[in-house]
Amino acid sequence: MIKELKGNFFQITSIMIIWVYFLSAFGKVGGSDYSFFGRIILIGLLFGLTFGVIYAYLWKYSTFKVITNIIISSLVNLFCGLLSVYLFSKEMFNFIFPYIYIMVIIVFIGHIIGFYFYSKHENKVISDELNSVL
């Protein structure tokens, strides 16, 4: 489990650092100062922690109730997203901040729908495995 989570973390962190750097090159955000590169690395680390470790643990290994998983993953996702936008551009963060209530609703609905399809897929995989054993 730890090996898989570590692999997920490094893979997602690397991909996100490259992706955010690529986006910033087109948007001409931040220039080429060293603090901006540090913020890009922090954004990559945030996404690696969120999607590589926390999500993988919550949906594969944890034994929490479904609603607890949805609440934790939604709050972590929202926090990571807002902090990433703030690190990328303070002006962009100030622009989207008034819409935070709408984002909270969309994130929770998205996680509920995502969990529905994820659990349906997992149940199908498990039932196929059981049927193949029989």
C-alpha positions as CSV (number, residue, x, y, z in Angstrom):
1,M,0.0,0.0,0.0
2,I,2.7,2.5,1.0
3,K,4.7,1.7,-2.2
4,E,1.6,2.3,-4.3
5,L,0.8,5.6,-2.6
6,K,4.4,6.8,-2.9
7,G,4.4,5.9,-6.6
8,N,1.1,7.7,-7.1
9,F,2.4,10.8,-5.3
10,F,5.6,11.1,-7.3
11,Q,3.8,10.4,-10.6
12,I,1.1,13.0,-10.1
13,T,3.4,15.5,-8.6
14,S,5.7,15.3,-11.6
15,I,2.9,15.5,-14.1
16,M,1.3,18.5,-12.4
17,I,4.6,20.4,-12.2
18,I,5.1,20.0,-15.9
19,W,1.4,20.8,-16.6
20,V,1.3,24.0,-14.5
21,Y,4.6,25.1,-16.0
22,F,3.3,24.5,-19.5
23,L,0.1,26.5,-18.7
24,S,2.1,29.4,-17.2
25,A,4.3,29.6,-20.3
26,F,1.2,30.3,-22.4
27,G,-0.4,32.6,-19.9
28,K,2.7,34.6,-19.1
29,V,1.9,34.4,-15.4
30,G,4.6,34.9,-12.9
31,G,7.5,35.6,-15.2
32,S,10.7,33.7,-14.7
33,D,11.6,34.5,-11.0
34,Y,12.5,31.8,-8.7
35,S,9.6,32.3,-6.3
36,F,7.2,31.5,-9.2
37,F,9.0,28.2,-9.8
38,G,8.7,27.4,-6.1
39,R,5.0,28.0,-6.3
40,I,4.7,25.7,-9.3
41,I,6.5,23.0,-7.3
42,L,4.2,23.6,-4.3
43,I,1.1,23.3,-6.6
44,G,2.5,20.0,-7.9
45,L,3.1,18.7,-4.4
46,L,-0.5,19.7,-3.4
47,F,-2.0,17.8,-6.3
48,G,0.3,14.8,-5.7
49,L,-0.7,14.7,-2.0
50,T,-4.4,15.2,-2.8
51,F,-4.9,12.8,-5.8
52,G,-1.9,10.5,-5.3
53,V,-2.2,9.8,-1.6
54,I,-5.4,11.1,0.0
55,Y,-7.8,10.0,-2.8
56,A,-6.1,6.7,-3.3
57,Y,-6.2,6.0,0.5
58,L,-9.8,7.1,0.9
59,W,-11.3,5.2,-2.0
60,K,-9.1,2.0,-1.9
61,Y,-8.0,1.4,1.7
62,S,-10.0,3.3,4.2
63,T,-13.0,1.8,6.1
64,F,-14.8,5.1,6.7
65,K,-18.5,5.4,5.8
66,V,-19.4,6.6,2.3
67,I,-20.5,10.0,3.4
68,T,-17.3,10.5,5.4
69,N,-15.2,9.7,2.3
70,I,-17.3,12.1,0.2
71,I,-17.0,14.9,2.8
72,I,-13.3,14.4,3.3
73,S,-12.4,14.2,-0.4
74,S,-14.6,17.1,-1.2
75,L,-13.1,19.4,1.4
76,V,-9.6,18.3,0.5
77,N,-10.3,18.9,-3.2
78,L,-11.8,22.3,-2.6
79,F,-8.9,23.4,-0.3
80,C,-6.3,22.1,-2.8
81,G,-8.0,23.8,-5.7
82,L,-8.3,27.2,-4.0
83,L,-4.8,27.1,-2.6
84,S,-3.4,26.1,-6.0
85,V,-5.2,29.0,-7.6
86,Y,-3.9,31.4,-4.9
87,L,-0.4,30.1,-5.4
88,F,-0.7,30.5,-9.2
89,S,-2.2,33.9,-9.3
90,K,-3.6,36.1,-6.5
91,E,-5.6,38.1,-9.0
92,M,-7.3,35.0,-10.3
93,F,-8.0,33.9,-6.7
94,N,-9.6,37.3,-5.9
95,F,-11.7,36.9,-9.1
96,I,-13.1,33.5,-8.2
97,F,-13.4,33.9,-4.4
98,P,-17.0,35.4,-4.5
99,Y,-18.2,32.2,-6.2
100,I,-16.9,29.9,-3.4
101,Y,-20.4,28.8,-2.4
102,I,-21.2,27.7,-5.9
103,M,-17.8,25.8,-6.0
104,V,-18.6,24.0,-2.8
105,I,-22.0,22.8,-4.1
106,I,-20.5,21.7,-7.4
107,V,-17.6,19.9,-5.7
108,F,-20.0,18.0,-3.4
109,I,-22.4,17.1,-6.2
110,G,-19.5,16.0,-8.3
111,H,-18.1,13.8,-5.6
112,I,-21.5,12.2,-4.9
113,I,-21.9,11.4,-8.7
114,G,-18.3,10.2,-8.9
115,F,-18.8,7.9,-6.0
116,Y,-21.9,6.5,-7.5
117,F,-20.2,5.5,-10.7
118,Y,-17.0,4.4,-8.9
119,S,-19.0,2.1,-6.5
120,K,-21.0,0.7,-9.4
121,H,-17.8,-0.1,-11.3
122,E,-16.1,-1.6,-8.2
123,N,-19.2,-3.8,-7.6
124,K,-19.1,-5.0,-11.2
125,V,-15.4,-5.9,-10.9
126,I,-15.9,-7.7,-7.7
127,S,-18.9,-9.7,-9.0
128,D,-17.0,-10.6,-12.1
129,E,-14.1,-11.9,-10.0
130,L,-16.5,-13.9,-7.8
131,N,-18.3,-15.3,-10.9
132,S,-15.0,-16.4,-12.4
133,V,-14.0,-18.2,-9.2
134,L,-17.3,-20.1,-9.2
